[in-house]
Amino acid sequence: MHQSAENRVLLVTTSDAEATTVSACLNAEGAQSTRVSSVSDAADLLHDSAFDALLLSHPLPDADVIGSCATLAQIPGAPPILLLDVIDATEALESTVPSEMRPKRILTKPIDAAKLAHLILELAVLADDGLARLEPGFDRLAQLLVELNRSGKTGTLKVCADGIVTRVHFHNGLATGAEGGSLRETLGRMLLRKKALSEEDYVHVIERMTAQVIDNEHQRMGEVLVELGLLSGDEVHAALSEQVSEKITACFQWRSAEFEFEEMDEPPPGVEGFDIPPIETLVLRGLKLYVPPEEIRDRLQPELRKTVRLSRPPAEIMALFQSETAARKTLALLDGSRTLEALLAGDDNVWLLAALVWTGSAALTEEQKPAARTATPRRGRPEFAREVVLPRKKPAAARKKPPTEAPIEEPAVDESKAKLEAEQLFRRAQASLSNEKFSDAIKAMAHAIELQPNEPEYRMVEAWATYLQARVDVRVARAKAVACARRVSEADPQAGRPHGILGRLALDDGDHGLASREFQAALIRDPEDEDALSGMKRVRKLGN
């Protein structure tokens, strides 16, 4: 992240007093501020200059709230917007403006100028680190997974986003394995999260694997777990099956990704067949975990006037999506008599309806067309996304099968060593934080980020350690810690640590209500989170 002195903020306000006060707070942090009094002037500046954040303070003379947000957000390269108004405009914006054009924060006046400056700096950090939300792409991923499944393809689908690559292997249309992905989807992290492996045992496993890499040997984590007697072979196989499912569903966290499918005659050597749910089930899980209902509604906007009819029997749908009994009520409504708009009225239906439509399990028909004239959709054959590249099969010589004992795309020794070393540094930083050795934690995480620059959790812990150390400008460090914690929370809705950090920050700000909500969110995800437990005790004590 650049230093705050490089942050440029555009203030759109008619209030001289507001502009003076907020500018003073921002300038005290080293941020440059530019003030204009109208949306048209702001638009002209955004076309000619680059800014890291934008404060839009209403009322303004030349535009209403909805019009001004939409006008400024759609300018190419527009920064994240913070909206400040005398009334809460959240409901109006959510009902009329697409999610990608809404402000990143919406606040109601009056608000303390210093706190407002902190929020503006957070937006600048989001823009500076490239953390702003991207255009939706989850529907295209759902269509592609089902197309590969139902067309019986064999090969590897590569999903690339934000510097992270996930490879999903298919054999005759069935997903048989997955590699890559983010740090959270590694086998060790998954076992830690589910309490199937202790922190001490995990460190032992990492140390063993690191020593083997140094000796030019390579063992997978599952093999080391069995060798050390920490898990049985069956337990490792079950954990790997669950890991494959998580890697696939985690691909739905990306709002924009590149897809490429390499078709093969046979699956890559060494790929095991894991017991994973049907593709339709994984699509539904991915949407539920990573995509808010409002984003799905925005994506389905062009189809709202169409009616919805199941293209498969309800019993078959229930089996494919492994849906709960409550889904029967929704499926019973999909007889072609109701529009998608009517069916999307409740949040409970949104994910299932989207999954049905994007997997081809439900057909959409123009409302005004008679049923007899409606073309019967090809069963379960949604079109490929335009981003997908399906190269021809490789020539026979290029497809020569390597020896069966060869591992799947084994990473180079240096790459494996870097990943293991980064994870060791991460565990070392965790221990340093527990012992309040913040400087040691910062140094360890800085090295870990050099080794693995695309891991957001590493950046979050580095930002948190920097904030705790408080030897740099606390406000800038706070903005970075908040931004990084929010990014991890969005990428991994099941993670409790980001909420614990946000709770501590809220507690430091004296916002006990927000602190309590964040600590509760952390404990829902991890009831044994010590930081969240101690934080809740402090909140209760301060409340008495």
N, C-alpha and C positions, 0 to 999 in steps of 0.2 A: 504493500500500500504506500502511496505517496504521502509525504508529510502534509499536515493540515495547511501549511503555507501555500500549497499549490491548489487548494480547493477554491473553486469559484462558485459563488452563489448569486442567483438572480432573485431579487425581491420585487414582487408586483404588488404595490400597495398605494393607496391614496393618502394614507396617514403619515404626515411628516414625523410625528412623534414615534410611531411604530417603527418606521424605517430607521430613525436615528438610534433608537434603543437596541433593536435587533442587530443593526450593523455594528454597533459598538461591541456587543457581545461576540459577534463573529470575528471582528477584527482583533479582539483580545486573544482569540485562538489562532490568529495568523491567517484566517480565511479572508479572501477578497470578496467583497459584496458590491453588486451593482443594482441600483434601484430604478424602476420605471413605474408609471402610474396607470398604465392601461394594458389590456391584453394585446392590442395591435402592436404597441411598442415592444412588448415582450416577444411576440412572434417574429418581428423584424430582427431583434437581437439574436434569437435562437437560430435563425437562418444564417447569420453571419459569424456567430461566435459560439464557443463551447463552454458549457457550464456543468458543474457536478451536481447541483441541486437547485430546485426552484420553489420559492415560497409564494403561494397564490393567496392573497388576503382579500376576502370579499367583505363588503360590496365593492364592485368596480363599475365605472361609468359606462363601459361599452359592451358588457356581456354578462349573462347570468352564470350561475355556478356550473351548470351542465355544459353550456356552450363554451365557456372559457377552458374548462378541463379538456373537453374533446378537441378544441382548436390547438391547444399547446401540446397535448400528448401525441398527436399524430404528426408533428413536425419531425422529420428525420433527425436522429441523434438527440432528441429531447431528453433532458435529465429527469430523474425521479421528481415527482411533484408532491409537495406538502400543502394541503388545503386548510386554510384558517377562515372560519366564518362565524357569524353571530348565532347561527342555528346549526343543528346537526344535519348535514346534507348526505349522510351515508345512504339512507333508504332511497332517496331520489336518484342518486348516482347509480346504485346497484340495479335499479329497475329500468334505467334508460341508457346507460353507457356501458359498452363492452369492458370486460375486466382489464384488458391490456391498455385501455385509455383512462382508467380511473387513477386518482392520486394514490401514492403509496402510503400516505398517512392522511387522516382527516381529523381535525381538531376543532373544538368549539371555543370561541372567545368568551371571557378573557383567559389568557394563559401567561404565565411568568415568562418574561423575555429570555432569561438565561436558559430555562428549560426548552423554550422554543429553539434557541440557538443550538442546543445539544441535539435535538431531533433533526434539525437541518444538517448538522454534521454527520449524523448517522446515515442520512440519505446520500450524502457526498461519499461516504465510505462504501455504501452499496454500489454506487455508480463506478467508483474508482476501482473496486475489486471485481467488477463485472458480475455482481450478484443480482442485478435486476431481473425480473421474470421475463421469460421469452415467450414467443408465440406458441399457441397450443400445437401439439403434435401427437398426443396420446391416441387419438382416433386412428391415425395412420398406422401406428405401431400395432394396435389391436387388429386392424384389417390384415396387415402383413402376416402376423403370427398365425391367424386362422387360414389364410390363403396357403401358406406353406404346409400347414397341418392337413387340410382337406385335399390338396393336390398331390399329397404323398411324396413330397420332396425329400431328398437326401442331400445334406451339405451343412454349411455353417452360415448363420446369420450374424453379421457384425453390427453392433449398435454403438455408435461413437457420439459422445456428448460431453462437453466441458472437460476435455482431456482424458475422459475415462472411456475405456473400451470393454464391452461385454460381448462374448461370443456364445451363441446358443447353437448347439448341435442338433440336427434333425436326422432321423433315419426312417424312411418311408412315411414321412409326415409326423412322426412322433418325436417330441423333444426328448433327447436322451442324455443331455449334459449341458453344462454352462461353465464358462471360465471368465476370469477378469472381474470387472465390476469395481465397486468402491470398497473401501476398507471395511465398512460395516458388513459386507457380504462374505468376508473371508470366514473360513470354517472356525478358526480360533475365536474371532470376535463373536460369532453367532453362539458358540458354546458358552462363552463368558456371559453373554446377555441372558441366556436361558438357565444360568446357574449349573450347567452340566460340567463346568470346568472351573477350578479356582484360579485366582490371580497368580498364586505361587506356582501352580502346575503349568499355567500358560507360559509364564516366564521360563520355566524349565524346558518346555517344548521348544520355544524360540531359540534358547541357547543351544540346545542339541542340534537343531536344524542349521543354525549359523556355523557351528563347528564343522558340520558335514560339508557345507558349501565351501568353507575354507580348505577342506581336504579334497576338494574337487569331486565330492559325492553329492547326491541329491536325493532326499527322501521327502515324500509328501507328508503333510501334517497328520493325515489319517494313519499313515504307517507308523509314524513316531508315537502317536497316541496309543496304538495297540502295543507297540514295542515296549513302552514304558508302563504298560498295564493300567493306563488311565481309563480306557474304554475298550469294549470288546469289538470284534470285527463287525458283528451285527449292529451294534450301536453306532459305529462309524458310518456304516452304509446308510442307516436311517438318517443320520445327521447330514450326510452328503446329499441325500434325496431332498431333504428340507432346504439345504443350501441352494440346490439347483432351482427350486421353486422361488426362493427369495431373490436370486439373481435375475430371474425373468421378470417377476413383478416389480423389482426395483427400477427396471428400465422405464416404467411409467412416471418416474419422478422428473424426467427430463421434458422440458416444454419444447425443445427443438433438438433434433438429433439427425445424424446421417445413418442410413441403413444400406447395407450391401450384403447380398446373398451369393455365396460361392457354391454352385451345385457340384455334386460329386456322384460317382457311381456307388461308392461305399462310404460309410461314416469314417471319420479319422480313426486311426488305430489307437486302441487303448480306451476309447470312450465306453463307459459302462452304461447299462440301461438302468435308470433309477425309477423308483415308484413315485411318480409325480402326478398331480391332478391333471385333468383335461385342460387343454389350452383355454377353453372358454372360462373355466374356473379361475385360471391365472389372470386372465384379462379382467374379470370382475374384481378379483382381489387387488390387482394393481390400481384400478380406478378408485376403489374404496380407500386404499391406503394413501394415495398420492394426489388425487385430483378433487378439489372442492366442488360441490354441486353447482355453484355459480359459473365455474369455468366450463363445465359440461353443458350447461344451458346455453352459454354463449356459443359454443361450438355447434350445437344443434339448432341454432337460431334459424338458418335457412329452411329447415325441415319442419318447423312447428305446425304448419297448416296441413301437413300430410297425415293420413290415418295410418294406424299401425296394426299389422296382423302377423301372428306367429307363422313362421315357415316350417316349423317342426311340431310334432305333437307335444303337449305340455309335459308329459311324463319324460320324454326324451330331453326336453329342455332342463327339467329339474336335475336329471342325472348329469348332463354336461356341465351345468353351472354349480352343481353340488349346493343348491340353494336351500335355505331354510323353508319350513312349511309356510311361513308368512308370505313367501313369494308366490304361492298359488293364487292368492287373491289378485295380484298384479297380472299374472299370466292369463287369468280368466277374463280380464278386461280387453285383451289384445285380440279382438275378433274383427277388426277392420271398421268398427263403428265409431271409434274415438280418435281424435287428433292427438298428435304427440304433445302439443301444447297443453291439452287438458290432462293428459297422463302425467306430465311433469310437475303437476301442481304441488306435490309433496316431496320433501327431500328423500324420503325412504325409497321412492321409486327411481330416482335419478340414475344411480349407478347401474342398476339392473337394466333399465330401459336403454341406456347408452351401450352397455355390453351386448344386449340383444341386437341392437341396430348395427353396431360396428363389426359384429361377428357374423352377420348375415342370418342370424336366427330369427329375426323379425323383419318383415318387408314393409317399406314405406310406400304409400300410394297417394297420388294427388287427390284431394278431398272431392273435387268436383267430377272426377272421372267415374263412370259406371264401373262396377266391379268386373262385368263381363269383358270390358275392353282393356282392362289392366293387364299389361304383360306380366307373365309369371316370372319372377326373378329366378336366376340360376341358383340352384340350391347351394347355400353356403359358399358362394364364390364372390366375395367382395373384391373390388379392383385393387391392384397394387397401388401403393402410394407412389407419387411421382418421384420422390427422392430415392426409391429403391432401384438398385442396379442389379440386374440378373444376367451375369455374363454367361456365355456359352460354356458347355462342358470343356474342361481342359483336354488337350490332345492326350492320347493314351500314354505317351512317354512321360508327360508331365504329371500324370495321375498314378504313376508307379507306386505301389503300396510299400511303405517302409516296413521293416521288421516289426512284428506284432508286439515285441517287448519294449519298443521305443515309447517313451511318454508322449502325451499330447502336447505339441508345440511347447516343449520345455523351454522356459526362459533361459537366457544366457546366465552364466554363473554370476557375472557382475550385477545383473538385474535382480536376481534372487537375493544376492548378498545385500544389495541396497534396500530392498523391501524389509528383510529381516532386521537389518541394522536400524532402519527407521522405526520399526515397531519396538525394538529394544529401547531406543531413545525415548519413545512415547511412554513406555512403562516406567522408565527412570524418571521422567518428568512428573508422572503421577505420584511417585514416591516422594519426590522433592516438594511437590505442592502440599502433600500431607504433612511434611515436616517444616512447612513454611520457608523453604529454601527457594524463594521465587527466582532469584538470579540463575540458579542452577537449572531450574525448569525452563526458563526462557532460552538459555543456551542450548539445552537438549532439543527443544522443539524447533529452534532455528535450524539446527543441523538436520533434524528429521524432515523439515520442509524442503531443504535443499535436495535431499535424497528422493522425496516423494512430493513434489510441488502441487499435485492435484488432489490431495486429501484435505477436504474442508475441516475435518475434525482436528487435524494437526494445527491448522491455523486458528481454530477456535480456542484450543488449549493455550497456544502461544499468546493470543490476545488476552485471555483470562489471566494468565500468569503476569503479563505486563501490567494489567490493571491492578492486580493485588500488590505487586511490588511498589507501585506508586512512585517510581523514581523518574517517570516521564510525566508529561502533562496528563493529569488524571482524566480530564474531560475527553481528550482525543482518544486515550486508551479505552475509555468507557464506550465511546461511539463504535470503536472497532470491535470490542468484545460483544456489544449488543448485535451488531451487524452479522458477525460470524456465528453467534449463537442462533440467531433467527434463520440463517441459511441452513445450518445443520438441522434445525427443527423442521423446516420446510422439506428438506431432502429426506429426512427420516422421522415421520410423525410419531414413531414409537419410542424415540430416544428421550430419556428423562433428563440427562445431564444439561442440555441447553436450557430447559425450564428452571433447573436449579440455579444456573448462573443468572438467568434473568430475574429470578426471585431475589437473589442476593443483591443484585444491582438496584432493584426496586426498594429493597430494605434500606440500602445505603442512602437512597433518595428520600426516605421517609414515607414512601407510598406503601403503607402496610396492607391495604386492600389488594393491590396488584401483586405484592410479594406473596400474600397468602394464596392467591389464585395460581401463581406460577409454581409454588412449592407443592400445591395439591396436584397440579398437572404432572410434576416430576414423580410424585409418589404413586400416582395411578399407574405410571409406566414402570416404575421400579420402587416397590414398597420398602426396600431396604437401603435406599439412597441416604447416606449419612448426612450429606450436606443439606438435603431437603428436610430431613427429620429435625436437625438442629435449627434450621431456619424457621420451621413451623413453631418450635418451642420459643424462639425469640419473638416471633410475631405475637404469640399468645401472651407472653410475658409483658410485652410493650402495650398490649391492649388492655391489660388489667390495671 
